[in-house]
Amino acid sequence: MTDPMLLTPVEAATALGIGRSKLYELMQDGILESVHIGSCRRIPADALNTLINRLRGAEADAAAS
């Protein structure tokens, strides 16, 4: 079985170890990419990796300053 390419908000929040409300906040602020399929909102699995890498880069930049 392959990993899903799109995750529900609950699945994405669980994968990131954050709450559903925080996940929706990240999507609303444009920090986490999401797509609409009809009335459903889904998060591309690779968007989670992009978010993590962006956060790691921000932390590294802050530590270097």
Protein Blocks (a to p, Z undefined) as FASTA:
>chain_A
ZZdfbdcfklmmmmnopafklmmmmmmnomagcddehjbccddfklmmmmmmmmmmmmmm
mmmZZ
